[in-house]
C-alpha cells in the first residue's frame, strides 16, 4: 500500500470515527479526551476506568458474576419477546423507533420532547455533559466516594474535581458540598442512591439542595438505581426539572430493567441544556440499536416485572446480610442491588482469592479501610459467594 493511500485510509477512518461518535467538532480538550488512554485515577476510591481490566481475569468456572451491578434476573418476558421480534427488521436503521420511545417517556414523565435525550447507555450522556459544560475549565463538585465516571471525564477536559467526604453513615454531605461550591463550579454531581455505598439522601433535603444550588450552577442527579426504592416516584428530581430548575436527571435501562448489554439510557433537563449537549453527545439512531429500543419500549414502567425484580433482589440481599453477620462482618445497609462491607484483609488479595473460587467481586479503599462491593446475584450465586467467603473469613 502506498504512503498516500495509507494516509487517505487513516483520514477516512478518523472521519468515520467522528461521525460514529456523534461529535461534529473536536476542540483540543475533546481531542485529548478521545485520545487519552484508560488509566488508573489517583483517588481514595477504585477508579471505574479499571472496570474493563477485569474481563481477561475471569475464570472459566465462574460461579457468581457479582462485580457489575447488573440485574441477574434478566429482562422482562415482554422485553425478551420484543428483542427477538426486532431481529426480523434489524437490517433497517431504527429511525422510526426512537420517536415512539421518546413519546412513551415524555407521556409518563409529563415532559416535552425537547427536554429528553436518549443514548446508548449512560456513558455518552456523561461524556456529553463533561464536554458541553466543562471543556472551557471550571470545577465539578461531588461526594467521595461516589460513581466517578462523570467527574473523571471532567478532569480529562481540564476541569478540577472537588471531592467532599461522605458523612459518618456514608451518605452525601449536602451541607459540605454546598459550601465547596465556588464561582468556578460548573457542575454538582449527586448519585442517589449512591454507588458504591448503596446509601440514599433524605429526599426532602436533597430536593431543597438541588433546587437551591441549581440557581448557581448545573446539578446532575444520577438516578440509575432509583427503581429499587419503594418511593421512587417521590424521590426522583423529575418534578424539579419540570418546575424549570437547572437540573439534569439521568436514568438507565441497565439496572432494574436488565438491559445492560443492550446499552440504552436517557437524561431529562431544560431544553436549553439538551440543545447545548446535543453537538457533543452520541444520541441519534446511528448509535441506538433496534433490539435495545424494542426492549426498552416493552419494559418501560412494567410495574409487575419491576416489583418482582426488586423482591428477588431483596431476598438475595437479606441472604447476604445473614451470611456476613454469621461470619462476624458488618455492612452498609443498602437501598440498591449491591452492598459494601469492610474487609479484614487486603482488598486486592480478597478479590483475587474469591476469584480463584469462581466468585467475581469488586474492592475499594475508602477512609483508609479496605472494602468489598458485592453486586446482588441470583440465590445460587449468593450461595456460591457464601461458600467461598467462609473459606476466607
JODABEL-V255149 format. One record per pair of residues at least 12 apart in sequence whose C-alpha atoms are under 8 Angstrom apart, sorted by sequence separation. I is the first residue (numbers start at 0). GAP is how many residues later the second one is. D is the distance in whole Angstrom. If there is no record, write none. Layout:
i = {I	I}
gap = {GAP	GAP}
d = {D	D}
//
This chain:
i = {37	163	236	251	252	328	329	350	360	361	163	222	251	328	360	101	139	250	251	328	360	249	250	347	101	163	220	249	250	346	249	346	161	171	248	249	346	134	139	141	143	247	248	129	133	136	138	139	140	141	142	143	144	247	248	316	128	129	135	136	137	138	139	140	141	142	143	144	247	316	350	134	135	136	137	138	139	140	141	142	143	246	247	316	125	126	129	130	133	134	135	136	138	140	142	170	245	246	346	125	129	133	134	245	263	312	345	346	133	244	262	344	346	358	122	126	130	170	220	222	223	243	342	343	358	125	129	169	218	219	220	221	222	223	240	261	341	342	170	171	217	218	219	220	221	222	223	227	240	263	341	342	142	169	170	171	187	189	191	210	216	217	218	219	220	221	222	226	240	261	262	263	341	342	358	142	170	186	187	188	189	190	191	192	206	214	217	219	224	237	261	340	341	185	186	187	188	189	190	191	192	202	213	214	223	224	339	340	356	173	184	185	186	187	188	189	190	191	192	202	213	263	339	340	186	188	190	191	192	206	213	258	339	142	191	210	338	339	353	141	173	177	210	337	338	353	140	210	258	337	338	209	258	337	338	336	337	140	256	336	140	256	252	256	140	146	138	139	145	137	138	139	140	141	142	137	138	139	140	141	142	146	137	138	139	140	141	145	146	139	145	146	256	343	145	255	144	145	133	144	132	255	132	255	316	315	315	315	319	312	315	318	322	326	312	312	311	315	319	326	226	227	44	47	43	44	47	48	29	43	46	47	29	28	228	227	228	227	227	225	40	224	224	32	35	32	31	32	31	28	29	28	121	28	108	121	121	110	120	109	120	120	198	197	198	196	197	198	199	197	198	196	197	198	197	120	197	197	124	197	119	120	121	124	192	195	196	197	119	120	121	192	195	196	119	120	121	131	195	118	119	120	131	117	118	117	118	117	128	131	116	117	127	130	115	116	127	115	116	115	127	114	115	126	127	114	126	127	114	115	113	114	124	113	116	123	124	115	123	114	123	113	119	169	118	119	118	117	118	116	117	119	118	119	118	196	195	75	74	75	70	73	74	69	70	73	74	69	70	72	73	68	69	70	71	70	97	69	69	94	93	92	100	92	96	103	93	93	97	100	92	93	96	100	92	96	99	89	89	86	85	86	85	82	83	82	85	81	82	82	81	82	81	78	79	78	81	77	78	78	78	74	77	78	77	144	75	74	75	72	24	23	24	22	23	21	22	21	22	21	22	20	21	20	21	19	21	19	20	70	19	69	68	68	61	65	66	63	64	65	66	61	62	63	64	65	66	58	61	62	63	64	65	57	58	60	61	61	58	57	71	69	71	72	66	68	70	71	66	67	68	65	66	65	65	65	64	63	65	64	45	63	45	62	63	44	45	44	63	43	44	62	63	43	43}
gap = {12	12	12	12	12	12	12	12	12	12	13	13	13	13	13	14	14	14	14	14	14	15	15	15	16	16	16	16	16	16	17	17	18	18	18	18	18	19	19	19	19	19	19	20	20	20	20	20	20	20	20	20	20	20	20	20	21	21	21	21	21	21	21	21	21	21	21	21	21	21	21	22	22	22	22	22	22	22	22	22	22	22	22	22	23	23	23	23	23	23	23	23	23	23	23	23	23	23	23	24	24	24	24	24	24	24	24	24	25	25	25	25	25	25	26	26	26	26	26	26	26	26	26	26	26	27	27	27	27	27	27	27	27	27	27	27	27	27	28	28	28	28	28	28	28	28	28	28	28	28	28	28	29	29	29	29	29	29	29	29	29	29	29	29	29	29	29	29	29	29	29	29	29	29	29	30	30	30	30	30	30	30	30	30	30	30	30	30	30	30	30	30	30	31	31	31	31	31	31	31	31	31	31	31	31	31	31	31	31	32	32	32	32	32	32	32	32	32	32	32	32	32	32	32	33	33	33	33	33	33	33	33	33	34	34	34	34	34	34	35	35	35	35	35	35	35	36	36	36	36	36	37	37	37	37	38	38	39	39	39	40	42	43	43	44	44	45	45	45	46	46	46	46	46	46	47	47	47	47	47	47	47	48	48	48	48	48	48	48	49	49	49	49	49	50	50	51	51	52	52	53	53	54	54	59	60	61	62	62	63	63	63	63	63	64	65	66	66	66	66	79	82	99	99	100	100	100	100	101	101	101	101	105	106	106	107	107	108	109	110	111	111	112	120	120	123	124	124	125	127	127	128	128	129	129	129	130	131	131	132	132	133	133	134	134	135	135	135	135	136	136	137	137	137	138	139	139	140	141	141	142	142	142	142	142	142	142	142	143	143	143	143	143	143	144	144	144	144	144	145	145	145	145	146	146	147	147	148	148	148	149	149	149	149	150	150	150	151	151	152	152	153	153	153	153	154	154	154	155	155	156	156	156	157	157	157	157	158	158	159	159	160	162	162	163	163	164	165	165	166	166	167	168	168	169	176	177	181	182	182	183	183	183	184	184	184	184	185	185	185	185	186	186	186	186	187	187	188	190	190	191	192	192	193	193	193	194	195	195	195	196	196	196	196	197	197	197	200	201	203	204	204	205	207	207	208	208	209	209	211	212	212	213	215	215	216	216	217	217	218	219	220	220	220	221	221	223	224	229	236	254	255	255	256	256	257	257	258	258	259	259	260	260	261	261	262	262	266	266	266	267	267	268	269	293	293	293	294	294	294	294	295	295	295	295	295	295	296	296	296	296	296	296	297	297	297	297	298	299	302	304	305	305	305	306	306	306	306	307	307	307	308	308	309	310	311	312	313	315	316	317	317	318	318	318	319	319	320	320	321	321	321	321	322	323}
d = {8	7	7	6	6	7	7	7	7	6	6	7	4	7	6	7	7	6	6	8	7	8	5	7	8	8	8	6	6	5	4	7	8	8	5	7	8	8	7	8	5	7	5	7	6	7	5	6	6	6	5	6	7	6	7	8	8	8	8	6	5	4	5	5	5	5	5	7	5	8	8	5	8	5	6	6	6	6	6	6	6	6	8	8	7	7	6	7	7	7	8	8	7	7	6	8	7	7	5	5	5	8	7	7	7	6	6	6	6	8	8	7	7	7	8	6	7	8	7	7	7	7	8	8	6	8	7	7	7	6	6	6	6	5	7	8	7	6	6	8	5	5	5	5	5	5	5	7	6	6	6	5	6	7	6	7	7	8	7	7	7	6	6	6	6	7	8	7	7	7	7	7	4	7	8	7	6	6	6	6	6	6	6	7	7	7	7	8	7	8	5	6	6	6	5	5	5	5	5	6	8	8	6	7	7	7	7	6	6	8	7	6	6	6	6	6	6	8	6	5	5	8	6	7	7	8	8	7	6	7	6	7	4	7	7	6	6	6	6	7	7	7	8	7	5	7	7	8	7	5	7	7	8	4	7	6	5	7	8	5	7	7	7	8	7	7	6	6	7	5	5	6	6	6	8	6	6	5	5	5	7	7	6	7	6	6	6	6	5	7	5	7	7	8	6	7	7	8	7	8	6	7	7	8	6	6	7	7	7	7	6	7	6	7	7	8	8	7	8	7	8	6	8	8	8	6	7	8	7	7	7	6	7	6	6	7	8	6	7	8	8	6	8	8	8	6	7	6	7	8	6	5	8	7	7	8	7	7	6	8	7	7	8	7	7	7	7	6	7	5	6	7	5	8	5	8	8	7	7	6	8	4	7	7	7	8	7	7	5	4	6	7	8	6	4	4	7	6	7	6	6	7	5	7	6	6	6	4	6	6	5	7	6	7	7	5	7	6	7	5	5	5	7	8	5	5	7	8	5	8	8	5	6	5	7	6	8	7	6	6	8	7	8	8	6	7	5	6	7	7	8	6	7	6	7	8	7	7	6	8	8	8	5	7	6	5	6	6	6	7	8	7	8	7	7	5	7	7	7	6	6	7	7	7	8	8	8	7	7	8	8	5	7	6	7	8	8	6	8	8	6	7	6	8	7	5	7	8	7	6	6	5	6	7	7	4	6	8	7	8	5	8	6	5	7	7	6	8	6	7	8	6	8	6	7	7	5	7	7	6	7	8	4	6	7	8	8	7	8	8	7	8	6	6	8	7	6	6	6	5	4	8	5	5	5	5	5	7	4	6	6	7	8	7	7	6	6	7	7	8	8	7	6	7	7	5	8	6	6	6	7	6	6	5	6	6	7	7	8	7	7	5	5	6	7	6	7	6	6	6	6	7	7	6	7}
//
